[in-house]
Amino acid sequence: MITIRLATKDDATAISSVVCNTLRRSNAQDYSETVIDRLLNNFTPQCIAEMMSRRTVFVAISNDEVIGTAALEQSTVKTVFVAPEHQRKGIGSRLMKAVEASARSAGLGSLTIASSLTAERFYTTLGYKSLKHKFFGNEETVLMERRLAHQD
């Protein structure tokens, strides 16, 4: 059984592991080793713990293990990763539902995300629309947006 819950500081090391493993195994198909190495530096356990102070962070748990994460910082979706061996099982969608519910309860009408090339199709299936491609050095991302329907 997989559960989605708010992350705690105690999850920082496990979140770091999921993110770094996913970058190396999944995102490496679309990005150079140089880009992946630069990104890995942003996701140490210390960096994750610092990010958690300004973001609402969710984790997916299976057998007491963090297997995915997603975060919301103001109206921007951040750090959505699912361990490669758990991808394509609906976990990312469940994490995004939690992020979107949090955004709705905060009164937000839309969300944006700077998607990796690797995840662009995933966000498109969730209703996000591509706005433009952006480059950060040699790292290409896709700025995407979704209008949120408010649920009663």
Salt bridges, closest charged atoms under 4 A:
ASP11 OD2 - ARG5 NH1 2.79
GLU50 OE1 - ARG54 NH1 2.60
GLU73 OE2 - ARG54 NE 3.33
GLU73 OE1 - ARG55 NE 2.85
GLU85 OE1 - ARG25 NH1 3.26
GLU100 OE1 - ARG146 NH1 2.60
GLU139 OE1 - ARG38 NH2 2.93
GLU140 OE2 - HIS133 ND1 2.58
GLU145 OE2 - ARG147 NH1 3.84
